[in-house]
Amino acid sequence: QKEVEQDPGPLSVPEGAIVSLNCTYSNSAFQYFMWYRQYSRKGPELLMYTYSSGNKEDGRFTAQVDKSSKYISLFIRDSQPSDSATYLCAMTFGYKAAGNKLTFGGGTRVLVKP
Amino acid sequence: NAGVTQTPKFRILKIGQSMTLQCAQDMNHNYMYWYRQDPGMGLKLIYYSVGAGITDKGEVPNGYNVSRSTTEDFPLRLELAAPSQTSVYFCASSPGLSNQPQHFGDGTRLSIL
């Protein structure tokens, strides 16, 4: 079993729809949770960064963390064709001495159709 | 603002050849990382460094070596290239605090034939 599971998709939605992405994880020691967006032939870029359980909103993006269920989500409102990309969840224990290493999900490919 | 710069962007190697993937960051970050990403897969950590002169293995270190002589540079060395090392390699850096995330370069696409 992978430490972080993410549906690979592809997830195809019409422009303007809400995109819903999620990851499950097995290690309850993860403390910091991130969502990265990766365009084709580019490096991952940070979208959202949350600590522990709760919601965080930034413009059209909302990240949710439910530590009791070991489940994180990313919602994209009013999706645009420019949101078409692969979305990677990542998490870390947050131990500076351990290098703050990230554990990634496999990524979900999203396609927003005009 | 350059951020994390990786060179080369593309490379084709023959089996058994050696090469060094270069990574440089201009953000004065202490922590640097090397990942590989295979098709449809997430990123897997190869090596990381928490400062000049300090390196440690990640999840998939076999077949690779690293060094960190300066804060800015973190090269990744492949000594005897194998087809299984065909991948996209990403370098990342971070300040090192728990609430500060990693910043990535745009990757090196490496094919070994």
gemmi code that builds the backbone of each chain (N, CA, C; Angstrom):
import gemmi

chains = {
    "A": [
        ("GLN", (0.844, -1.192, 0.000), (0.000, 0.000, 0.000), (0.883, 1.247, 0.000)),
        ("LYS", (0.560, 2.194, -0.902), (1.316, 3.432, -0.956), (1.003, 4.278, 0.266)),
        ("GLU", (1.963, 5.086, 0.658), (1.781, 5.932, 1.821), (0.772, 7.056, 1.535)),
        ("VAL", (0.734, 7.526, 0.298), (-0.213, 8.559, -0.114), (-0.874, 8.102, -1.411)),
        ("GLU", (-2.192, 8.026, -1.402), (-2.949, 7.559, -2.560), (-3.682, 8.726, -3.211)),
        ("GLN", (-3.625, 8.741, -4.547), (-4.300, 9.807, -5.289), (-4.797, 9.216, -6.595)),
        ("ASP", (-6.049, 9.464, -6.930), (-6.632, 8.946, -8.158), (-5.927, 9.603, -9.344)),
        ("PRO", (-5.409, 8.824, -10.304), (-4.638, 9.426, -11.400), (-5.475, 10.174, -12.431)),
        ("GLY", (-6.834, 9.923, -12.418), (-7.669, 10.559, -13.427), (-7.475, 9.890, -14.786)),
        ("PRO", (-7.697, 10.608, -15.910), (-7.927, 12.049, -15.943), (-9.331, 12.440, -15.507)),
        ("LEU", (-9.428, 13.651, -14.976), (-10.684, 14.229, -14.553), (-11.026, 15.333, -15.541)),
        ("SER", (-12.115, 15.145, -16.278), (-12.511, 16.092, -17.306), (-13.771, 16.829, -16.865)),
        ("VAL", (-13.718, 18.174, -16.863), (-14.867, 18.973, -16.434), (-15.076, 20.106, -17.429)),
        ("PRO", (-16.326, 20.609, -17.535), (-16.565, 21.774, -18.392), (-16.114, 23.052, -17.694)),
        ("GLU", (-15.746, 24.026, -18.472), (-15.332, 25.319, -17.932), (-16.413, 25.864, -17.004)),
        ("GLY", (-15.988, 26.404, -15.859), (-16.925, 26.953, -14.888), (-17.337, 25.984, -13.806)),
        ("ALA", (-17.075, 24.695, -13.999), (-17.461, 23.690, -13.000), (-16.492, 23.717, -11.818)),
        ("ILE", (-16.903, 23.046, -10.750), (-16.026, 22.884, -9.589), (-15.210, 21.607, -9.783)),
        ("VAL", (-13.898, 21.743, -9.603), (-13.011, 20.588, -9.652), (-12.764, 20.130, -8.219)),
        ("SER", (-12.943, 18.846, -7.973), (-12.755, 18.289, -6.637), (-11.662, 17.225, -6.691)),
        ("LEU", (-10.605, 17.420, -5.940), (-9.474, 16.500, -5.924), (-9.227, 16.047, -4.488)),
        ("ASN", (-8.718, 14.833, -4.334), (-8.459, 14.383, -2.975), (-7.316, 13.385, -2.911)),
        ("CYS", (-6.803, 13.229, -1.713), (-5.744, 12.262, -1.406), (-6.049, 11.625, -0.066)),
        ("THR", (-5.694, 10.370, 0.061), (-5.740, 9.706, 1.360), (-4.328, 9.296, 1.730)),
        ("TYR", (-4.068, 9.210, 3.019), (-2.737, 8.842, 3.467), (-2.843, 7.898, 4.649)),
        ("SER", (-1.748, 7.212, 4.919), (-1.804, 6.165, 5.940), (-1.070, 6.538, 7.233)),
        ("ASN", (-0.135, 7.482, 7.167), (0.684, 7.796, 8.336), (0.136, 9.014, 9.076)),
        ("SER", (-0.348, 8.807, 10.267), (-0.967, 9.889, 11.035), (0.048, 10.922, 11.513)),
        ("ALA", (1.341, 10.679, 11.320), (2.368, 11.636, 11.753), (2.536, 12.812, 10.787)),
        ("PHE", (1.941, 12.739, 9.620), (2.033, 13.877, 8.693), (1.360, 15.095, 9.314)),
        ("GLN", (2.032, 16.243, 9.225), (1.537, 17.460, 9.865), (1.257, 18.596, 8.880)),
        ("TYR", (2.019, 18.646, 7.794), (1.891, 19.736, 6.836), (1.460, 19.150, 5.502)),
        ("PHE", (0.508, 19.825, 4.856), (-0.103, 19.287, 3.642), (-0.081, 20.337, 2.542)),
        ("MET", (0.293, 19.911, 1.367), (0.444, 20.821, 0.248), (-0.235, 20.304, -0.993)),
        ("TRP", (-0.610, 21.230, -1.856), (-1.053, 20.917, -3.210), (-0.151, 21.666, -4.186)),
        ("TYR", (0.367, 20.908, -5.128), (1.191, 21.478, -6.189), (0.469, 21.311, -7.513)),
        ("ARG", (0.650, 22.271, -8.399), (0.143, 22.188, -9.768), (1.349, 22.018, -10.689)),
        ("GLN", (1.207, 21.118, -11.657), (2.301, 20.861, -12.590), (1.783, 20.886, -14.011)),
        ("TYR", (2.219, 21.884, -14.772), (1.904, 21.934, -16.189), (2.876, 21.013, -16.924)),
        ("SER", (2.461, 20.629, -18.139), (3.274, 19.710, -18.927), (4.671, 20.278, -19.148)),
        ("ARG", (5.672, 19.460, -18.920), (7.077, 19.801, -19.124), (7.549, 20.953, -18.231)),
        ("LYS", (6.899, 21.089, -17.072), (7.299, 22.099, -16.108), (7.457, 21.468, -14.735)),
        ("GLY", (8.119, 22.186, -13.820), (8.221, 21.712, -12.451), (6.959, 22.005, -11.666)),
        ("PRO", (6.742, 21.271, -10.566), (5.588, 21.547, -9.709), (5.683, 22.958, -9.107)),
        ("GLU", (4.532, 23.629, -9.025), (4.481, 24.930, -8.369), (3.461, 24.866, -7.238)),
        ("LEU", (3.803, 25.472, -6.114), (2.962, 25.381, -4.936), (1.666, 26.165, -5.121)),
        ("LEU", (0.542, 25.496, -4.816), (-0.766, 26.153, -4.836), (-1.251, 26.493, -3.435)),
        ("MET", (-1.255, 25.486, -2.570), (-1.825, 25.647, -1.245), (-0.941, 24.923, -0.237)),
        ("TYR", (-0.912, 25.465, 0.973), (-0.078, 24.908, 2.033), (-0.874, 25.028, 3.328)),
        ("THR", (-1.142, 23.894, 3.982), (-1.938, 23.934, 5.204), (-1.258, 23.121, 6.296)),
        ("TYR", (-1.544, 23.525, 7.505), (-1.014, 22.820, 8.668), (-2.179, 22.243, 9.464)),
        ("SER", (-2.137, 20.961, 9.735), (-3.130, 20.260, 10.531), (-4.522, 20.326, 9.907)),
        ("SER", (-5.546, 20.057, 10.670), (-6.903, 19.967, 10.130), (-7.534, 21.342, 9.929)),
        ("GLY", (-8.502, 21.391, 9.004), (-9.222, 22.631, 8.765), (-9.258, 22.993, 7.301)),
        ("ASN", (-9.781, 24.176, 7.035), (-9.924, 24.691, 5.678), (-9.021, 25.892, 5.467)),
        ("LYS", (-8.611, 26.049, 4.221), (-7.857, 27.249, 3.838), (-8.304, 27.661, 2.448)),
        ("GLU", (-8.606, 28.944, 2.290), (-9.096, 29.440, 1.010), (-8.127, 30.477, 0.455)),
        ("ASP", (-7.927, 30.402, -0.864), (-7.081, 31.386, -1.551), (-7.655, 31.584, -2.942)),
        ("GLY", (-8.434, 32.658, -3.104), (-9.057, 32.928, -4.394), (-10.032, 31.825, -4.757)),
        ("ARG", (-9.813, 31.204, -5.902), (-10.717, 30.139, -6.357), (-10.386, 28.779, -5.748)),
        ("PHE", (-9.335, 28.713, -4.958), (-8.856, 27.438, -4.420), (-9.185, 27.309, -2.931)),
        ("THR", (-9.685, 26.113, -2.562), (-9.925, 25.794, -1.159), (-9.296, 24.449, -0.848)),
        ("ALA", (-8.471, 24.415, 0.184), (-7.860, 23.167, 0.637), (-8.499, 22.762, 1.952)),
        ("GLN", (-8.788, 21.476, 2.086), (-9.347, 20.934, 3.319), (-8.481, 19.793, 3.811)),
        ("VAL", (-8.319, 19.725, 5.111), (-7.563, 18.638, 5.725), (-8.414, 18.039, 6.832)),
        ("ASP", (-8.600, 16.731, 6.790), (-9.303, 16.003, 7.839), (-8.343, 14.949, 8.374)),
        ("LYS", (-7.639, 15.280, 9.436), (-6.619, 14.374, 9.956), (-7.239, 13.134, 10.588)),
        ("SER", (-8.444, 13.250, 11.098), (-9.065, 12.079, 11.731), (-9.365, 11.005, 10.689)),
        ("SER", (-9.657, 11.432, 9.457), (-9.935, 10.487, 8.377), (-8.724, 10.262, 7.482)),
        ("LYS", (-7.647, 10.987, 7.732), (-6.435, 10.925, 6.897), (-6.803, 11.200, 5.433)),
        ("TYR", (-7.406, 12.369, 5.240), (-8.001, 12.691, 3.935), (-7.816, 14.182, 3.701)),
        ("ILE", (-7.277, 14.539, 2.514), (-7.170, 15.949, 2.165), (-7.821, 16.198, 0.820)),
        ("SER", (-8.317, 17.414, 0.637), (-9.036, 17.754, -0.591), (-8.593, 19.117, -1.102)),
        ("LEU", (-8.752, 19.283, -2.404), (-8.561, 20.579, -3.049), (-9.760, 20.825, -3.950)),
        ("PHE", (-10.377, 22.003, -3.799), (-11.494, 22.384, -4.653), (-11.092, 23.604, -5.474)),
        ("ILE", (-11.421, 23.557, -6.759), (-11.168, 24.686, -7.647), (-12.521, 25.165, -8.150)),
        ("ARG", (-12.891, 26.386, -7.772), (-14.182, 26.944, -8.216), (-14.005, 27.655, -9.544)),
        ("ASP", (-15.121, 27.751, -10.292), (-15.105, 28.479, -11.565), (-13.892, 28.079, -12.408)),
        ("SER", (-13.764, 26.800, -12.663), (-12.561, 26.296, -13.330), (-12.403, 26.907, -14.721)),
        ("GLN", (-11.145, 27.105, -15.100), (-10.774, 27.693, -16.372), (-9.910, 26.714, -17.167)),
        ("PRO", (-9.896, 26.835, -18.491), (-8.999, 25.960, -19.279), (-7.550, 26.035, -18.814)),
        ("SER", (-7.147, 27.186, -18.276), (-5.772, 27.329, -17.776), (-5.518, 26.513, -16.510)),
        ("ASP", (-6.584, 25.969, -15.916), (-6.419, 25.084, -14.756), (-6.081, 23.659, -15.185)),
        ("SER", (-6.099, 23.377, -16.474), (-5.754, 22.050, -16.968), (-4.288, 21.762, -16.662)),
        ("ALA", (-4.065, 20.762, -15.850), (-2.712, 20.448, -15.363), (-2.801, 19.158, -14.551)),
        ("THR", (-1.659, 18.732, -14.046), (-1.643, 17.635, -13.079), (-1.498, 18.232, -11.687)),
        ("TYR", (-2.321, 17.756, -10.765), (-2.304, 18.266, -9.399), (-1.750, 17.186, -8.475)),
        ("LEU", (-0.729, 17.553, -7.744), (-0.031, 16.627, -6.854), (-0.267, 17.031, -5.404)),
        ("CYS", (-0.702, 16.078, -4.594), (-0.718, 16.357, -3.159), (0.624, 15.927, -2.575)),
        ("ALA", (1.014, 16.575, -1.497), (2.278, 16.245, -0.838), (2.130, 16.524, 0.649)),
        ("MET", (2.898, 15.822, 1.439), (2.816, 16.018, 2.879), (4.147, 15.720, 3.531)),
        ("THR", (4.335, 16.283, 4.722), (5.593, 16.119, 5.429), (5.346, 16.018, 6.922)),
        ("PHE", (6.272, 15.345, 7.602), (6.191, 15.272, 9.056), (6.529, 16.610, 9.688)),
        ("GLY", (7.315, 17.412, 8.952), (7.691, 18.707, 9.508), (8.862, 18.644, 10.449)),
        ("TYR", (9.638, 17.554, 10.429), (10.797, 17.468, 11.309), (11.985, 18.073, 10.580)),
        ("LYS", (12.442, 19.207, 11.070), (13.542, 19.885, 10.413), (14.759, 18.979, 10.338)),
        ("ALA", (15.021, 18.226, 11.400), (16.199, 17.360, 11.423), (16.116, 16.264, 10.387)),
        ("ALA", (14.902, 15.912, 9.977), (14.730, 14.874, 8.968), (14.648, 15.471, 7.580)),
        ("GLY", (14.988, 16.741, 7.442), (15.064, 17.354, 6.127), (13.746, 17.839, 5.572)),
        ("ASN", (12.667, 17.809, 6.400), (11.346, 18.230, 5.902), (11.011, 17.551, 4.585)),
        ("LYS", (11.307, 16.257, 4.509), (11.104, 15.538, 3.257), (9.625, 15.442, 2.926)),
        ("LEU", (9.319, 15.583, 1.625), (7.943, 15.489, 1.158), (7.638, 14.084, 0.662)),
        ("THR", (6.427, 13.626, 0.937), (5.902, 12.398, 0.348), (4.764, 12.803, -0.571)),
        ("PHE", (4.868, 12.411, -1.844), (3.909, 12.847, -2.850), (2.895, 11.758, -3.168)),
        ("GLY", (1.697, 12.200, -3.551), (0.768, 11.322, -4.229), (1.178, 11.229, -5.693)),
        ("GLY", (0.534, 10.345, -6.440), (0.913, 10.125, -7.827), (0.434, 11.198, -8.791)),
        ("GLY", (-0.460, 12.093, -8.317), (-0.950, 13.164, -9.178), (-2.253, 12.801, -9.865)),
        ("THR", (-3.122, 13.817, -10.041), (-4.363, 13.683, -10.788), (-4.317, 14.633, -11.963)),
        ("ARG", (-4.528, 14.097, -13.152), (-4.540, 14.935, -14.350), (-5.938, 15.516, -14.525)),
        ("VAL", (-6.000, 16.836, -14.658), (-7.276, 17.546, -14.796), (-7.327, 18.219, -16.159)),
        ("LEU", (-8.477, 18.082, -16.823), (-8.692, 18.738, -18.111), (-9.970, 19.546, -18.015)),
        ("VAL", (-9.860, 20.861, -18.212), (-11.022, 21.743, -18.187), (-11.338, 22.125, -19.631)),
        ("LYS", (-12.522, 21.718, -20.087), (-12.889, 21.923, -21.484), (-13.658, 23.218, -21.669)),
        ("PRO", (-13.277, 24.028, -22.675), (-13.986, 25.307, -22.907), (-15.433, 25.061, -23.311)),
    ],
    "B": [
        ("ASN", (14.175, 37.059, -11.348), (14.388, 36.135, -10.231), (14.417, 34.700, -10.750)),
        ("ALA", (15.643, 34.093, -10.713), (15.832, 32.800, -11.349), (15.216, 31.669, -10.524)),
        ("GLY", (15.361, 31.676, -9.199), (14.820, 30.588, -8.385), (15.732, 29.379, -8.446)),
        ("VAL", (15.186, 28.249, -8.897), (15.948, 27.006, -9.030), (16.185, 26.753, -10.514)),
        ("THR", (17.452, 26.639, -10.905), (17.823, 26.454, -12.302), (18.466, 25.100, -12.497)),
        ("GLN", (17.930, 24.341, -13.450), (18.465, 23.013, -13.750), (19.018, 22.973, -15.176)),
        ("THR", (20.174, 22.361, -15.312), (20.760, 22.148, -16.636), (21.359, 20.754, -16.724)),
        ("PRO", (21.316, 20.090, -17.893), (20.617, 20.546, -19.103), (19.116, 20.294, -18.986)),
        ("LYS", (18.339, 20.742, -19.960), (16.901, 20.475, -19.967), (16.614, 19.086, -20.530)),
        ("PHE", (17.400, 18.652, -21.489), (17.220, 17.339, -22.121), (18.591, 16.694, -22.298)),
        ("ARG", (18.603, 15.358, -22.213), (19.855, 14.670, -22.478), (19.534, 13.221, -22.834)),
        ("ILE", (20.286, 12.706, -23.828), (20.207, 11.277, -24.166), (21.568, 10.666, -23.859)),
        ("LEU", (21.567, 9.601, -23.108), (22.800, 8.909, -22.738), (22.774, 7.478, -23.259)),
        ("LYS", (23.933, 6.934, -23.460), (24.036, 5.509, -23.753), (24.244, 4.748, -22.441)),
        ("ILE", (23.820, 3.500, -22.429), (24.008, 2.649, -21.252), (25.483, 2.640, -20.864)),
        ("GLY", (25.752, 2.826, -19.587), (27.111, 2.787, -19.082), (27.813, 4.131, -19.044)),
        ("GLN", (27.252, 5.135, -19.727), (27.860, 6.460, -19.682), (27.573, 7.127, -18.335)),
        ("SER", (28.317, 8.200, -18.074), (28.136, 8.958, -16.839), (27.768, 10.394, -17.175)),
        ("MET", (27.091, 11.047, -16.254), (26.809, 12.465, -16.442), (26.438, 13.091, -15.109)),
        ("THR", (26.506, 14.410, -15.089), (26.115, 15.179, -13.913), (24.991, 16.122, -14.272)),
        ("LEU", (23.907, 16.046, -13.499), (22.806, 16.988, -13.639), (23.076, 18.149, -12.681)),
        ("GLN", (22.992, 19.353, -13.224), (23.311, 20.527, -12.419), (22.051, 21.159, -11.837)),
        ("CYS", (22.173, 21.680, -10.625), (21.087, 22.403, -9.967), (21.684, 23.565, -9.201)),
        ("ALA", (21.137, 24.745, -9.410), (21.598, 25.930, -8.692), (20.381, 26.736, -8.237)),
        ("GLN", (20.475, 27.298, -7.028), (19.405, 28.158, -6.527), (20.005, 29.458, -6.009)),
        ("ASP", (19.248, 30.538, -6.213), (19.754, 31.856, -5.831), (18.930, 32.473, -4.702)),
        ("MET", (18.266, 31.642, -3.910), (17.396, 32.118, -2.836), (18.039, 31.949, -1.459)),
        ("ASN", (19.291, 31.515, -1.439), (20.017, 31.304, -0.192), (19.321, 30.272, 0.705)),
        ("HIS", (18.716, 29.263, 0.066), (18.042, 28.205, 0.810), (19.047, 27.198, 1.341)),
        ("ASN", (18.822, 26.742, 2.569), (19.718, 25.748, 3.141), (19.440, 24.346, 2.611)),
        ("TYR", (18.161, 24.025, 2.427), (17.780, 22.664, 2.075), (17.632, 22.526, 0.555)),
        ("MET", (18.184, 21.437, 0.027), (18.017, 21.143, -1.391), (17.715, 19.664, -1.575)),
        ("TYR", (17.005, 19.338, -2.673), (16.483, 17.989, -2.887), (16.616, 17.605, -4.350)),
        ("TRP", (16.753, 16.308, -4.581), (16.644, 15.749, -5.914), (15.533, 14.700, -5.928)),
        ("TYR", (14.635, 14.829, -6.928), (13.551, 13.879, -7.127), (13.619, 13.324, -8.548)),
        ("ARG", (13.011, 12.172, -8.731), (12.745, 11.667, -10.072), (11.252, 11.445, -10.213)),
        ("GLN", (10.750, 11.665, -11.430), (9.326, 11.481, -11.695), (9.183, 10.609, -12.936)),
        ("ASP", (8.586, 9.454, -12.751), (8.325, 8.535, -13.848), (6.899, 8.743, -14.332)),
        ("PRO", (6.591, 8.395, -15.588), (5.271, 8.670, -16.171), (4.133, 8.187, -15.283)),
        ("GLY", (3.188, 9.095, -15.003), (2.023, 8.737, -14.202), (2.307, 8.537, -12.731)),
        ("MET", (3.520, 8.847, -12.326), (3.888, 8.629, -10.921), (4.175, 9.972, -10.265)),
        ("GLY", (4.103, 9.977, -8.976), (4.507, 11.155, -8.230), (6.020, 11.254, -8.188)),
        ("LEU", (6.499, 12.171, -7.386), (7.929, 12.378, -7.283), (8.519, 11.515, -6.173)),
        ("LYS", (9.649, 10.914, -6.464), (10.332, 10.101, -5.460), (11.670, 10.751, -5.129)),
        ("LEU", (11.962, 10.854, -3.852), (13.164, 11.531, -3.384), (14.393, 10.657, -3.584)),
        ("ILE", (15.432, 11.226, -4.220), (16.676, 10.494, -4.458), (17.687, 10.812, -3.352)),
        ("TYR", (18.024, 12.073, -3.199), (18.939, 12.557, -2.170), (18.477, 13.936, -1.716)),
        ("TYR", (18.929, 14.316, -0.530), (18.675, 15.664, -0.074), (19.857, 16.173, 0.746)),
        ("SER", (19.852, 17.487, 0.963), (20.948, 18.120, 1.704), (20.369, 19.220, 2.586)),
        ("VAL", (20.816, 19.265, 3.831), (20.317, 20.292, 4.744), (21.319, 21.431, 4.898)),
        ("GLY", (22.408, 21.367, 4.150), (23.393, 22.439, 4.192), (24.660, 22.005, 3.486)),
        ("ALA", (25.534, 22.954, 3.225), (26.786, 22.635, 2.550), (27.551, 21.578, 3.338)),
        ("GLY", (28.000, 20.546, 2.631), (28.769, 19.473, 3.241), (27.946, 18.370, 3.871)),
        ("ILE", (26.603, 18.498, 3.845), (25.728, 17.507, 4.484), (24.743, 16.972, 3.457)),
        ("THR", (24.797, 15.660, 3.207), (23.844, 15.039, 2.303), (23.317, 13.755, 2.922)),
        ("ASP", (22.147, 13.321, 2.458), (21.574, 12.076, 2.970), (20.707, 11.446, 1.901)),
        ("LYS", (20.539, 10.116, 2.031), (19.783, 9.361, 1.052), (18.290, 9.574, 1.235)),
        ("GLY", (17.594, 9.524, 0.096), (16.146, 9.516, 0.116), (15.618, 8.119, -0.116)),
        ("GLU", (14.498, 8.050, -0.818), (13.800, 6.783, -1.025), (14.468, 5.904, -2.089)),
        ("VAL", (15.054, 6.524, -3.134), (15.587, 5.759, -4.269), (17.005, 6.219, -4.622)),
        ("PRO", (18.009, 6.031, -3.753), (19.343, 6.583, -3.999), (20.263, 5.727, -4.886)),
        ("ASN", (19.914, 4.448, -5.084), (20.838, 3.551, -5.779), (21.111, 4.011, -7.202)),
        ("GLY", (22.398, 4.068, -7.545), (22.819, 4.464, -8.883), (23.123, 5.942, -9.011)),
        ("TYR", (22.982, 6.690, -7.901), (23.187, 8.140, -7.923), (24.155, 8.549, -6.818)),
        ("ASN", (24.810, 9.698, -7.038), (25.628, 10.307, -5.998), (25.430, 11.814, -6.019)),
        ("VAL", (25.634, 12.447, -4.880), (25.493, 13.900, -4.785), (26.643, 14.460, -3.972)),
        ("SER", (26.797, 15.771, -4.113), (27.734, 16.516, -3.281), (27.140, 17.899, -3.062)),
        ("ARG", (27.545, 18.546, -2.000), (27.055, 19.908, -1.727), (28.213, 20.696, -1.129)),
        ("SER", (28.965, 21.329, -2.003), (30.128, 22.097, -1.546), (29.776, 23.556, -1.282)),
        ("THR", (28.689, 24.043, -1.856), (28.248, 25.413, -1.630), (26.756, 25.417, -1.312)),
        ("THR", (26.261, 26.507, -0.763), (24.826, 26.626, -0.499), (24.030, 26.622, -1.799)),
        ("GLU", (24.595, 27.205, -2.859), (23.842, 27.422, -4.098), (23.704, 26.181, -4.980)),
        ("ASP", (24.682, 25.274, -4.958), (24.729, 24.203, -5.948), (24.558, 22.828, -5.330)),
        ("PHE", (23.848, 21.963, -6.072), (23.602, 20.603, -5.583), (23.553, 19.681, -6.798)),
        ("PRO", (24.705, 19.274, -7.343), (24.731, 18.419, -8.523), (24.407, 16.965, -8.208)),
        ("LEU", (23.790, 16.299, -9.176), (23.439, 14.877, -9.071), (24.243, 14.117, -10.110)),
        ("ARG", (24.944, 13.078, -9.701), (25.832, 12.322, -10.587), (25.272, 10.935, -10.833)),
        ("LEU", (25.219, 10.562, -12.122), (24.921, 9.189, -12.530), (26.224, 8.583, -13.018)),
        ("GLU", (26.669, 7.522, -12.389), (27.977, 6.964, -12.731), (27.920, 5.986, -13.891)),
        ("LEU", (27.021, 5.047, -13.861), (26.881, 4.032, -14.912), (25.411, 3.998, -15.298)),
        ("ALA", (25.071, 4.799, -16.321), (23.662, 4.950, -16.660), (23.031, 3.615, -17.069)),
        ("ALA", (21.806, 3.413, -16.551), (21.019, 2.224, -16.862), (19.650, 2.652, -17.383)),
        ("PRO", (19.015, 1.819, -18.218), (17.697, 2.192, -18.767), (16.678, 2.537, -17.682)),
        ("SER", (16.797, 1.918, -16.510), (15.851, 2.201, -15.418), (15.977, 3.634, -14.885)),
        ("GLN", (17.031, 4.325, -15.268), (17.212, 5.705, -14.827), (16.629, 6.722, -15.820)),
        ("THR", (16.003, 6.224, -16.869), (15.253, 7.102, -17.765), (14.100, 7.705, -16.978)),
        ("SER", (14.077, 9.034, -16.897), (13.096, 9.695, -16.044), (13.202, 11.205, -16.240)),
        ("VAL", (12.346, 11.928, -15.537), (12.482, 13.380, -15.437), (12.969, 13.680, -14.027)),
        ("TYR", (14.033, 14.448, -13.937), (14.657, 14.740, -12.646), (14.377, 16.182, -12.249)),
        ("PHE", (13.908, 16.348, -11.031), (13.602, 17.678, -10.511), (14.461, 17.967, -9.292)),
        ("CYS", (14.960, 19.188, -9.268), (15.675, 19.700, -8.108), (14.762, 20.698, -7.393)),
        ("ALA", (14.835, 20.737, -6.084), (14.020, 21.662, -5.298), (14.855, 22.231, -4.164)),
        ("SER", (14.393, 23.362, -3.640), (15.077, 23.954, -2.486), (14.047, 24.550, -1.539)),
        ("SER", (14.430, 24.682, -0.289), (13.570, 25.354, 0.689), (14.434, 25.968, 1.772)),
        ("PRO", (13.893, 26.969, 2.481), (14.660, 27.585, 3.570), (14.968, 26.603, 4.694)),
        ("GLY", (14.085, 25.596, 4.875), (14.335, 24.575, 5.880), (13.397, 24.604, 7.061)),
        ("LEU", (12.564, 25.639, 7.171), (11.610, 25.676, 8.258), (10.364, 24.884, 7.869)),
        ("SER", (9.678, 24.317, 8.884), (8.558, 23.433, 8.606), (7.431, 24.111, 7.837)),
        ("ASN", (7.240, 25.403, 8.055), (6.111, 26.075, 7.407), (6.514, 26.746, 6.101)),
        ("GLN", (7.650, 26.372, 5.554), (8.084, 26.962, 4.289), (8.312, 25.855, 3.278)),
        ("PRO", (7.545, 25.875, 2.185), (7.548, 24.742, 1.259), (8.745, 24.731, 0.311)),
        ("GLN", (8.798, 23.686, -0.490), (9.871, 23.523, -1.452), (9.517, 24.201, -2.770)),
        ("HIS", (10.554, 24.756, -3.420), (10.417, 25.384, -4.729), (11.176, 24.539, -5.737)),
        ("PHE", (10.554, 24.282, -6.878), (11.101, 23.342, -7.845), (11.654, 24.031, -9.085)),
        ("GLY", (12.664, 23.406, -9.686), (13.107, 23.759, -11.017), (12.213, 23.120, -12.069)),
        ("ASP", (12.512, 23.350, -13.332), (11.674, 22.834, -14.418), (12.123, 21.472, -14.934)),
        ("GLY", (13.115, 20.889, -14.326), (13.430, 19.504, -14.607), (14.444, 19.266, -15.706)),
        ("THR", (15.047, 18.086, -15.666), (15.921, 17.570, -16.719), (15.317, 16.258, -17.204)),
        ("ARG", (15.013, 16.200, -18.506), (14.465, 14.964, -19.085), (15.637, 14.117, -19.579)),
        ("LEU", (15.785, 12.940, -19.020), (16.930, 12.088, -19.307), (16.457, 10.775, -19.899)),
        ("SER", (17.006, 10.419, -21.073), (16.710, 9.130, -21.696), (17.997, 8.340, -21.810)),
        ("ILE", (17.924, 7.078, -21.442), (19.110, 6.216, -21.508), (18.800, 5.052, -22.432)),
        ("LEU", (19.577, 4.969, -23.499), (19.283, 3.988, -24.556), (20.420, 2.977, -24.709)),
    ],
}
model = gemmi.Model(1)
for chain_id, residues in chains.items():
    chain = gemmi.Chain(chain_id)
    for i, (resn, *xyz) in enumerate(residues, 1):
        res = gemmi.Residue()
        res.name, res.seqid = resn, gemmi.SeqId(i, " ")
        for name, pos in zip(("N", "CA", "C"), xyz):
            atom = gemmi.Atom()
            atom.name, atom.element = name, gemmi.Element(name[0])
            atom.pos, atom.b_iso = gemmi.Position(*pos), 0.0
            res.add_atom(atom)
        chain.add_residue(res)
    model.add_chain(chain)
structure = gemmi.Structure()
structure.add_model(model)
structure.setup_entities()
